[in-house]
């Protein structure tokens, strides 16, 4: 059964990691996708994946921090596919420094991409969704927004902010049948985590009852569920996809 047949979705961060895998699984579930990313070198590969699945993909370069870029994504998506049913905010960056080494520029960049970027895509989705009286927004948070992290405080701060934004928008937009939820990945086997090193990976794995890190498809499958009509009575919640993770008291 294809959970997203004939749905049109905008996904950010589709060029790599969780965003790339989410786009692929959206294709397998029948969705048409407009992808946005600051990098576009792998979008032709995605287009081929969609074609093989009998669906359609279009994408463009977008700096999620810039309102004009984001508005252009919505305009192009509607021009290409006629409407928008789902928006998934996946684009984000991390930080792995102690607070004494975090510059003002580090802090601003993480907040601008991780929080302002989500805000922009939520804000410019709303007029389309209100007009059609339905829509789904899924924001990607992180379990670090719940438990914190050993260092790199701007990242968990940004992810906690996304959860607060999600809950508020769920209340605000419910009268128009617009659902707003979060997916909070645990430790996922992506380039971002690989950069932390083997010692950190092993420390994380000891904190996961299922004894493995998540894979991008674990998160992508959860996003598809939350985007589908199977989750039609779910809004304002954060779905943790973390293998039962609880933080270790030992820093990586």
C-alpha positions as CSV (number, residue, x, y, z in Angstrom):
1,X,0.0,0.0,0.0
2,X,1.3,3.4,-1.0
3,X,0.6,5.8,1.9
4,X,1.1,9.1,0.0
5,X,-0.5,8.4,-3.4
6,X,-1.2,11.6,-5.4
7,X,0.2,13.8,-2.5
8,X,2.5,16.7,-3.3
9,X,5.2,17.4,-0.8
10,X,8.0,20.0,-0.3
11,X,11.0,18.6,1.5
12,X,14.1,20.5,2.6
13,X,17.6,19.0,3.0
14,X,17.0,16.5,0.2
15,X,20.5,16.4,-1.1
16,X,21.9,14.1,1.6
17,X,21.3,12.2,4.8
18,X,17.8,11.8,6.2
19,X,16.4,14.3,3.7
20,X,17.7,12.2,0.8
21,X,16.3,9.0,2.2
22,X,13.0,10.6,3.0
23,X,12.6,11.8,-0.6
24,X,13.3,8.3,-1.8
25,X,10.7,6.7,0.5
26,X,8.2,9.4,-0.4
27,X,8.7,8.4,-4.0
28,X,8.1,4.7,-3.2
29,X,4.9,5.8,-1.4
30,X,3.5,7.6,-4.5
31,X,4.2,11.2,-3.6
32,X,5.3,14.0,-5.9
33,X,8.1,16.0,-4.3
34,X,9.6,19.4,-4.7
35,X,13.0,19.3,-3.0
36,X,15.0,22.2,-1.6
37,X,18.6,22.3,-0.5
38,X,21.6,24.6,-0.5
39,X,23.4,21.9,-2.5
40,X,21.9,20.4,-5.6
41,X,24.6,18.0,-6.9
42,X,22.6,14.9,-6.3
43,X,19.2,16.0,-7.4
44,X,19.5,14.5,-10.8
45,X,19.9,11.1,-9.1
46,X,16.8,11.8,-7.1
47,X,14.9,12.6,-10.2
48,X,15.9,9.2,-11.6
49,X,14.7,7.5,-8.5
50,X,11.3,9.1,-8.8
51,X,11.0,8.3,-12.4
52,X,11.7,4.6,-11.7
53,X,8.9,4.7,-9.1
54,X,6.5,6.2,-11.5
55,X,6.4,9.5,-9.7
56,X,7.8,13.0,-10.2
57,X,10.5,15.1,-8.6
58,X,11.6,18.7,-9.1
59,X,14.2,20.6,-7.0
60,X,16.1,23.8,-6.6
61,X,18.8,25.5,-4.6
62,X,17.4,27.2,-1.6
63,X,18.9,29.0,1.4
64,X,16.3,28.3,4.0
65,X,17.4,31.4,5.9
66,X,16.2,33.7,3.1
67,X,12.5,34.4,2.9
68,X,12.7,35.2,-0.9
69,X,14.3,31.8,-1.6
70,X,11.6,30.0,0.4
71,X,8.7,31.9,-1.2
72,X,10.2,31.0,-4.6
73,X,10.1,27.3,-3.6
74,X,6.4,27.4,-2.9
75,X,5.7,29.3,-6.1
76,X,7.7,26.9,-8.2
77,X,6.2,23.9,-6.5
78,X,2.6,25.0,-7.1
79,X,3.5,26.0,-10.7
80,X,4.9,22.5,-11.3
81,X,2.4,20.3,-9.4
82,X,-0.7,22.5,-8.9
83,X,-0.9,22.3,-5.1
84,X,1.0,21.4,-1.9
85,X,-0.2,18.9,0.7
86,X,2.8,18.3,2.9
87,X,5.9,20.3,4.0
88,X,8.7,18.5,5.7
89,X,11.5,20.5,7.3
90,X,14.7,18.4,7.4
91,X,17.5,20.8,6.6
92,X,19.8,21.5,9.5
93,X,23.4,21.8,10.8
94,X,25.1,20.7,14.0
95,X,27.9,21.9,16.3
96,X,30.4,19.9,18.4
97,X,32.3,22.6,20.4
98,X,32.4,23.5,24.1
99,X,30.7,26.8,24.8
100,X,34.1,28.6,25.3
101,X,34.8,27.9,21.6
102,X,31.4,28.8,20.1
103,X,31.6,32.1,18.3
104,X,28.7,34.5,17.8
105,X,28.8,33.5,14.1
106,X,28.5,29.8,15.0
107,X,25.5,30.4,17.2
108,X,23.8,32.7,14.7
109,X,24.4,30.3,11.8
110,X,22.9,27.3,13.7
111,X,19.9,29.3,14.9
112,X,19.3,30.8,11.4
113,X,19.4,27.5,9.6
114,X,17.8,25.3,12.1
115,X,15.1,27.6,13.5
116,X,14.6,30.5,11.1
117,X,14.6,28.0,8.2
118,X,11.8,26.0,9.8
119,X,9.9,29.2,10.6
120,X,10.2,30.4,7.0
121,X,8.8,27.2,5.5
122,X,6.0,27.0,8.1
123,X,5.1,30.7,7.5
124,X,4.9,30.4,3.7
125,X,3.1,27.1,3.8
126,X,0.2,28.5,5.8
127,X,-1.5,30.7,3.1
128,X,-1.7,27.7,0.8
129,X,-2.9,25.3,3.5
130,X,-5.5,27.7,4.8
131,X,-6.9,28.3,1.4
132,X,-7.4,24.6,0.7
133,X,-8.4,23.9,4.4
134,X,-5.9,21.1,4.9
135,X,-2.2,20.5,5.1
136,X,0.6,18.7,7.0
137,X,3.8,20.2,8.4
138,X,6.5,17.9,9.8
139,X,9.4,19.5,11.5
140,X,12.6,17.6,12.3
141,X,13.8,18.1,15.9
142,X,16.2,15.9,17.8
143,X,16.3,14.0,21.0
144,X,19.1,16.4,22.0
145,X,16.3,19.0,22.2
146,X,14.8,16.9,25.1
147,X,18.0,15.5,26.8
148,X,20.6,18.0,25.8
149,X,24.1,17.0,24.7
150,X,27.6,16.7,26.0
151,X,28.6,19.9,24.1
152,X,27.6,22.1,21.2
153,X,24.8,23.8,23.1
154,X,23.3,25.8,20.1
155,X,22.2,22.6,18.4
156,X,20.0,21.2,21.2
157,X,18.8,24.8,21.9
158,X,17.6,25.0,18.2
159,X,15.9,21.6,18.3
160,X,14.1,22.5,21.5
161,X,12.9,25.7,19.9
162,X,11.5,23.7,17.0
163,X,9.4,21.6,19.3
164,X,8.0,24.7,20.9
165,X,7.2,26.2,17.5
166,X,5.5,22.9,16.5
167,X,3.2,22.8,19.5
168,X,2.2,26.4,19.1
169,X,1.5,26.1,15.4
170,X,-0.6,22.9,16.0
171,X,-2.9,24.9,18.2
172,X,-3.0,27.9,15.9
173,X,-3.6,26.1,12.7
174,X,-6.0,23.3,13.8
175,X,-9.1,25.3,12.8
176,X,-8.0,25.0,9.2
177,X,-7.4,21.2,9.5
178,X,-3.6,21.7,9.3
179,X,-1.6,19.2,11.3
180,X,1.8,20.2,12.7
181,X,4.1,17.6,14.2
182,X,7.7,16.9,15.0
183,X,9.9,13.9,14.4
184,X,12.9,13.7,16.8
185,X,15.6,11.4,15.6
186,X,18.0,9.8,17.9
187,X,21.6,9.0,16.9
188,X,21.5,8.3,13.2
189,X,24.2,6.9,10.9
190,X,24.7,10.0,8.8
191,X,27.7,12.1,7.8
192,X,27.0,14.5,10.7
193,X,27.4,11.6,13.2
194,X,30.3,10.0,11.4
195,X,32.2,13.3,11.9
196,X,32.1,12.8,15.7
197,X,34.5,9.9,15.6
198,X,34.4,6.2,16.6
199,X,34.7,6.8,20.4
200,X,31.6,9.0,20.3
201,X,29.7,6.5,18.2
202,X,30.4,3.7,20.7
203,X,29.4,5.9,23.6
204,X,26.1,6.6,21.9
205,X,25.5,2.9,21.1
206,X,25.8,2.0,24.8
207,X,22.9,4.4,25.5
208,X,20.6,2.8,23.0
209,X,18.6,-0.2,24.2
210,X,18.3,-1.6,20.7
211,X,22.1,-1.6,20.5
212,X,22.4,0.1,17.2
213,X,22.3,3.6,15.8
214,X,19.4,4.5,13.6
215,X,19.6,4.5,9.9
216,X,18.2,7.3,7.7
217,X,15.4,5.1,6.5
218,X,14.2,4.5,10.2
219,X,13.6,8.3,10.4
220,X,12.2,8.5,6.8
221,X,9.6,5.8,7.5
222,X,8.4,7.7,10.6
223,X,8.1,10.9,8.6
224,X,6.0,9.1,5.9
225,X,3.7,7.8,8.6
226,X,3.3,11.2,10.2
227,X,2.6,12.7,6.7
228,X,0.0,10.1,5.8
229,X,-3.7,9.9,6.6
230,X,-2.8,7.1,9.0
231,X,-1.7,9.9,11.4
232,X,-4.8,12.0,10.6
233,X,-5.7,12.5,14.4
234,X,-2.1,13.3,15.5
235,X,-1.1,17.0,15.8
236,X,1.1,18.9,18.2
237,X,3.3,16.0,19.1
238,X,6.9,14.9,18.9
239,X,7.6,11.4,17.8
240,X,10.9,10.2,19.1
241,X,12.6,7.7,16.8
242,X,15.6,6.8,18.9
243,X,15.8,3.1,19.6
244,X,14.9,3.9,23.2
245,X,17.9,6.2,23.7
246,X,18.6,7.6,27.1
247,X,21.7,9.7,27.5
248,X,24.9,8.3,29.1
249,X,26.3,10.2,32.0
250,X,29.7,9.7,30.4
251,X,30.6,12.3,27.7
252,X,31.8,10.8,24.4
